[in-house]
Amino acid sequence: MLRGLLPTTTRATRCLPAYRVLARGFAAGAAPPVTLALHNGESAQFSHVWLRDHCPCPACVHPSHRQKMHSTGAIPLDVRPERVEIVHNTADSSSEVLEVVWSKDLATRAGQHTSRYPLSMLRQAPNATHWRRNDWLEEPLFWRADQVDFKQLWVDYNGVAQSTPGNGATDGLRRALHLLARYGLCFLRNVPTELTKVETVASHFGPVRETFYGRSWDVRSVPQAKNIAYTDVDLDLHMDLLYFESPPGLQLLHCLANSVTGGSSVFADSYRAALELRQRSPEDFEVLRSVPVTFHYKNDGHHMKFRRPTIIAADDDATFSAPGTIGHLAQNSPLMVNYAPPFQGALEVADVQTQRAFYRAFVHFESILMDPAMRIEYTLQEGECVIFANRRVLHGRRAFDASSGHRHLRGTYVDLDAFQDRHRVAFA
């Protein structure tokens, strides 16, 4: 087994000053890792190849476009430090760097090489657990409706609208970004009821994701509808566009008018439902994690199709913690749920026993989602807009009487990458 290719963290045996170099004996053939004492009483080890590959100098990372100037494959596997010490940063005398003089440069360059690593950089990458935490923007809270203060999910759009690329993120936008990262759900009030205003709203969270439905689209009951959303019948919890290879990360629904009887919107946290399924029946959880489901759309000149399991989660047992009052990720491992019954195709599984196991597990999962305590239900009013994480928060709509008034929502999408980009910049 190859060892030492990634940094690892170990508990220090005694109290040491922050970032003191603990190990630097580099006998030929021994190749011990570079070990630093961290400020929290732990020590971090870095293999020679990892450190050399992550050199931040201008010859290795371009100072303008900030991209690597070499391939990982160009790092000599026998590279070793000739000298290792902590020195003052020449660019900022108030900070220190780890300076390493390497025995050789890249495989494509002759001579030695000197690397200077900001200690803050090494502190941010002590072990794999830290990087897994960074898979999430913020640690998401796994919620049930009866554990969420609904009033706290609201933001005034006027505070969001003042945010521009020139003046950066406002408090209002940061609040909305925080709610979406934490709960996957946010409501805006005081949004002007212009037809395509939802596109403007979306632009604060990332560029609009255009699909074959357009840049934005109407949600209202129409004759001969090409999508169940464009009717007045009950539409239970689901996610949008799971028949795409890359479904959108955010969905926005802006209420332009609503005077009908019925038609309330429903939301539920699929992360929490997956957590509860795993606690109640690990066997059913594993079935939904292993059996792929076909999602498709075949209508109006389009035929989209993609297969994905209902639950995607890490293999380790530490992925989930106990729910408590609000469940949360123990190590922020990646988690994803794919659930859209209206757009499911045939279950493309031949084995009869697997079919039975899947239906049993799916019924169990759906029974959790049907629990009223899991669901936030609210009737959107004119000038309100809901934003939700399409890959996490399930949404639906109660049936309504189209003859009783007028119900008109306008929707659009934003890609997850774009939202994450806005969040990271806003909270940098």
Steps between C-alpha positions, in 0.01 A plus 500: 500500500628845417523718808587859567351645181257720696551704816391332820431640845621348827472608860815673625669334798566831679410864482700664224512850350278547196659373179825382650677257266495167685659265249768583250736205504541416135729203489540348157232240437304580818299789352305591816221755448530862601318530832374827648350575839172687458359765732226265624739246652494268202772431247465476123714284271567581136666262258780640286316445173185669634691804623696534177184469290331775702779754480332843464799685348453697173683231302249238620178708525465788255467827697231639268263220399584290813516170315764230541792516261592133530335160502494286812668236286807725469584467873803268543392219733839508673497875567616585853572816700857619536394759759176571690439796731246762597603849394344845481289567192693742278171641370355547850742516791216443749442147372712192459544238230634147485802514270611178333803464274442193282770262379373532145249692294230353278578210269494753216734751670857459625644627828355554845179680592398710800140505621347736757166393648288747700426336833134591456497283187638200686259555789205479259605161366602279790301193404234345282224569754554874459470476122180300529357775717577742218274297269218702658487878507354479849401202708139438390232453763277199441158633584148393566235766458409489868860592588536804274404856589323587175529874563879473492496374140390838363712780350386836362583515131592867523805397701597246234438734206758751623775243447694558176832374365641844576403530866519132597250294696261687728386371837173402336670290233732340753202410714327336203817313400540380858141370517540313172826339609366414846137406436481483120201733521442876502201729445514856367234766553439830315608372159353717220241309296657550159474202265870415477608648833586150619796506262630816667452342841686188387794704370596588858562128563660413166434513126161370388510136386315484170330173406255397230237664721676834435687745725189520714161339470139537611341271756126518451221268398464471123304266270689204353793558735839355403606476865304407812612829657283684246176350634288556810530143634690402813874480433678332789862535607766468232815652353524662159687379192647180640488374142787743428861385549553811716175624655496864615609578855250775584142555396312828542121541489368858498132554573347754259140429595312260725129528570399135460367261758772256595840486330726525805869413450659214694868447587695224677865433575609187313820489706300459819284231340810308392643531851183361657483214250857401581426500872180301465617251237864492386401220263241714317746790495759281327245379246414857399870577487574215261202464266492753212172668410417619150377859465366614166304765313353407162269771373479816290782396266743402779620166633720535809616205708746439784547227762612570857443335841249653739770569762868578446707502819848419625579144606618579853282468809588853614312669218199565720466603860204442727215738419468670838279804460638564153714237331828593338789344314765353725782558253322690224533209260336551162134401491243519225142380456329442165124489535245591231218242470314688221804466278603144581528260209501122508712343774774350284587217738454139386550316829164439668640499854670835438173639365314396815772639725491830313123542526508415870777753564332767286169460684686536830680814381178651371320431827756725671443776244122472549529584870340846544775588750751479214321756283494878486181613330434860396286681243714748308353847470548758228847653520657205684769269364625170631852375427597144581786256441358279228744216579401497866159652579201323350214719387138444409165672466152429627219475249307819436180611333609679183149641455509672840754767402841552346824328600816595316858421606813564297799270544865475408814306592858566613780244486647372826854598398392860446324519837800350680723753327284790624492359851877453526569852371235657727643335811869518409 
